[in-house]
Amino acid sequence: MVMQQQMANKPEIRPTGAIPGQGMTAEKHSRPWLNPPKLNSVEDTLEFYFDRILQEEATMSMLSIIKRKMPISLLAESMTTGGVMQGIHTIDIAILVNPILMEFMKGMAERAGIEYVLDSSIPKKERTNFTALREIMNEKLEASEEKIQDVGEEVKSQGLMSRPEENMEWVFYSLQVD
């Protein structure tokens, strides 16, 4: 009861400093991605990218990159990620636009007669068999543990404070007698 009265009489303490993490944030509207996006629809965003891609210099650069076996999916994702970072559109629109941009670039590569790589995934026959790898690692680990146990049995106490084994029987006997 007395504690409650003392608590009621104390003024309310409010923190006046910065909240944790506030020093690591930027000022409002100081970064492009902190502002509202310039383009709000998928259609507007596609028009923006198509206009950029269809410029002669950009088309030649893109086809040159595709010719060097750069995956088209990676190219489209890097374009849209840059658009998000520049505040052109949101990440949601980037996710919706990526497949359409990939198909557009694929069509351009086919029309130019360039072989392309659509996705950077590894073909199934070239993938690592992690189950077999795990089994091999477990076998090697078990063999190592057996060697460690064998070595541990061979090692005798040789430290500065260790006693010879014949004296150890006397210590155990004296502890039991007391």
C-alpha positions as CSV (number, residue, x, y, z in Angstrom):
1,M,0.0,0.0,0.0
2,V,2.8,2.4,0.9
3,M,4.6,1.5,-2.3
4,Q,1.6,2.4,-4.4
5,Q,1.3,5.8,-2.7
6,Q,5.0,6.5,-3.3
7,M,4.6,5.5,-7.0
8,A,1.6,7.7,-7.4
9,N,3.4,10.7,-6.0
10,K,6.4,10.4,-8.4
11,P,6.3,12.3,-11.7
12,E,6.1,10.3,-14.9
13,I,9.5,9.7,-16.4
14,R,9.6,9.9,-20.2
15,P,12.7,9.2,-22.3
16,T,14.0,12.3,-24.1
17,G,16.8,10.8,-26.2
18,A,16.8,9.1,-29.5
19,I,15.1,5.7,-29.9
20,P,17.3,2.8,-30.6
21,G,18.4,2.7,-34.3
22,Q,17.3,6.2,-35.0
23,G,20.9,7.3,-35.7
24,M,21.1,4.7,-38.5
25,T,18.1,6.1,-40.4
26,A,18.1,8.8,-43.0
27,E,16.0,11.9,-42.9
28,K,12.5,11.7,-44.3
29,H,12.4,12.0,-48.1
30,S,16.2,12.0,-48.4
31,R,16.4,8.8,-50.3
32,P,14.5,7.9,-53.5
33,W,13.0,4.8,-52.1
34,L,11.6,6.7,-49.1
35,N,9.5,8.9,-51.4
36,P,6.4,7.9,-53.3
37,P,7.2,6.1,-56.6
38,K,7.1,8.0,-59.8
39,L,5.2,5.2,-61.6
40,N,2.3,3.5,-59.9
41,S,1.0,0.9,-62.5
42,V,2.5,-2.1,-64.3
43,E,1.5,-0.6,-67.6
44,D,3.4,2.7,-67.0
45,T,6.4,0.8,-65.7
46,L,6.5,-1.5,-68.7
47,E,6.3,1.5,-71.0
48,F,9.2,3.1,-69.1
49,Y,11.4,0.0,-69.5
50,F,10.4,-0.6,-73.1
51,D,11.3,2.9,-74.1
52,R,14.7,2.5,-72.4
53,I,15.4,-0.9,-73.9
54,L,14.4,0.1,-77.4
55,Q,16.9,2.9,-77.6
56,E,19.6,1.8,-80.1
57,E,22.6,2.0,-77.7
58,A,20.7,0.2,-74.9
59,T,19.5,-2.5,-77.3
60,M,23.0,-3.2,-78.6
61,S,24.4,-3.3,-75.0
62,M,21.7,-5.6,-73.9
63,L,22.1,-8.0,-76.8
64,S,25.8,-8.0,-76.3
65,I,25.3,-9.0,-72.6
66,I,22.8,-11.7,-73.6
67,K,25.3,-13.0,-76.2
68,R,27.9,-13.5,-73.4
69,K,25.4,-16.0,-71.7
70,M,24.3,-13.6,-69.0
71,P,20.9,-15.0,-67.8
72,I,18.0,-12.9,-68.9
73,S,16.4,-13.4,-65.5
74,L,19.4,-11.8,-63.8
75,L,19.4,-8.9,-66.3
76,A,15.7,-8.2,-65.8
77,E,16.0,-8.4,-62.0
78,S,18.9,-6.0,-61.9
79,M,17.0,-3.5,-64.1
80,T,14.0,-3.5,-61.9
81,T,16.0,-3.5,-58.7
82,G,17.7,-0.4,-59.9
83,G,14.3,1.1,-60.7
84,V,13.2,0.5,-57.1
85,M,16.4,2.0,-55.7
86,Q,15.9,5.1,-57.9
87,G,12.3,5.5,-56.7
88,I,10.8,4.9,-60.1
89,H,8.4,2.1,-58.9
90,T,7.8,-0.2,-55.9
91,I,9.2,-3.6,-55.3
92,D,5.7,-5.1,-55.9
93,I,5.6,-3.7,-59.4
94,A,9.2,-4.9,-60.0
95,I,8.1,-8.5,-59.2
96,L,5.1,-8.2,-61.5
97,V,7.1,-6.6,-64.4
98,N,10.1,-9.0,-64.3
99,P,8.5,-11.9,-66.2
100,I,7.2,-9.6,-68.9
101,L,10.6,-8.0,-69.3
102,M,12.2,-11.4,-69.5
103,E,9.9,-12.5,-72.3
104,F,10.5,-9.2,-74.2
105,M,14.3,-9.6,-73.9
106,K,14.0,-13.3,-75.0
107,G,12.0,-12.3,-78.0
108,M,14.6,-9.6,-78.9
109,A,17.4,-12.2,-78.6
110,E,15.5,-14.7,-80.8
111,R,14.8,-12.1,-83.4
112,A,18.5,-11.1,-83.5
113,G,19.5,-14.8,-83.8
114,I,21.4,-14.8,-80.4
115,E,21.5,-17.9,-78.2
116,Y,20.3,-16.9,-74.7
117,V,20.2,-18.3,-71.2
118,L,16.8,-17.7,-69.6
119,D,17.6,-18.7,-66.0
120,S,20.8,-19.1,-64.0
121,S,19.6,-22.4,-62.4
122,I,21.9,-25.4,-62.7
123,P,20.5,-28.3,-64.7
124,K,19.3,-31.3,-62.6
125,K,22.0,-33.7,-63.9
126,E,24.7,-31.2,-62.9
127,R,23.4,-30.5,-59.4
128,T,25.2,-31.8,-56.3
129,N,23.7,-34.8,-54.6
130,F,23.5,-33.5,-51.1
131,T,22.2,-36.8,-49.6
132,A,25.2,-38.7,-50.8
133,L,27.5,-35.9,-49.7
134,R,26.0,-35.9,-46.2
135,E,26.4,-39.7,-46.0
136,I,30.1,-39.5,-46.9
137,M,30.7,-36.7,-44.4
138,N,29.0,-38.7,-41.7
139,E,31.2,-41.7,-42.4
140,K,34.3,-39.6,-42.2
141,L,33.1,-37.9,-39.0
142,E,32.5,-41.3,-37.4
143,A,35.9,-42.5,-38.4
144,S,37.4,-39.3,-37.0
145,E,35.6,-39.8,-33.7
146,E,36.9,-43.4,-33.4
147,K,40.4,-42.1,-34.0
148,I,39.9,-39.4,-31.4
149,Q,38.7,-41.9,-28.9
150,D,41.6,-44.3,-29.6
151,V,44.1,-41.4,-29.1
152,G,42.3,-40.3,-26.0
153,E,42.7,-43.7,-24.4
154,E,46.4,-43.7,-25.2
155,V,47.1,-40.3,-23.7
156,K,47.9,-40.4,-20.0
157,S,47.9,-37.6,-17.6
158,Q,51.1,-35.7,-18.1
159,G,50.2,-32.3,-16.8
160,L,52.0,-30.3,-14.1
161,M,49.4,-31.2,-11.4
162,S,48.8,-34.8,-12.5
163,R,49.8,-37.6,-10.2
164,P,51.2,-40.9,-11.2
165,E,48.5,-43.7,-11.4
166,E,49.8,-45.7,-8.5
167,N,49.2,-42.7,-6.2
168,M,45.6,-42.3,-7.5
169,E,44.5,-45.6,-5.8
170,W,45.7,-44.2,-2.4
171,V,43.8,-40.9,-2.9
172,F,40.5,-42.8,-3.7
173,Y,41.1,-45.1,-0.7
174,S,41.7,-42.2,1.7
175,L,38.6,-40.5,0.5
176,Q,36.5,-43.5,1.2
177,V,37.9,-44.1,4.7
178,D,37.1,-40.6,5.9
